Amino acid sequence: MLNALEVFTTVVFGVMVGVEFSVAFVINRILDALPGDSGQLGRAHGGRMLGAVMPVWYIASLVLVVVWAVAGRHRHGTGLAVAAGVLLLVSVIMSVLLLVPINNRGKTWTPENRPEDWKEQTNRWDRLHHVRVAVLIAAFALLVAALA
């Protein structure tokens, strides 16, 4: 049963990391290359859509990692799972304190109501998101190593 939990957790968390990586290095680059206001409108829509889904995914992933660490506390690799959980928690805290406030503003922007510094705010979100993705990749690597 623990093996199934470990695999399920790794898949759920791994797909989430893939989505975040894709947003950082594929989707946002595509949106930024669109003409006119299309990119900003696409980012606003993505902020609304992913802003609704990602909190649930992050918390579910964190809960799964905690359950894995508790259930497997006497097994080899549990320390790595705990370290992965700590990094995932860091990414959640970072999200709530730094990224969500920018996203909450950006998801309401239209070409008519966006602030003058909207590009600077978008660039700040991108930089912070890149750091978050790096933290998530490190956590995922630790989780995979815990399986070995």
Secondary structure, 3 states (H helix, E strand, C coil): CHHHHHHHHHHHHHHHHHHHHHHHHHHHHHHHHCCCCHHHHHHHHHHHHHHHHHHHHHHHHHHHHHHHHHHCCCCCCHHHHHHHHHHHHHHHHHHHHHHHHHHHHHCCCCCCCCCCCHHHHHHHHHHHHHHHHHHHHHHHHHHHHHHC
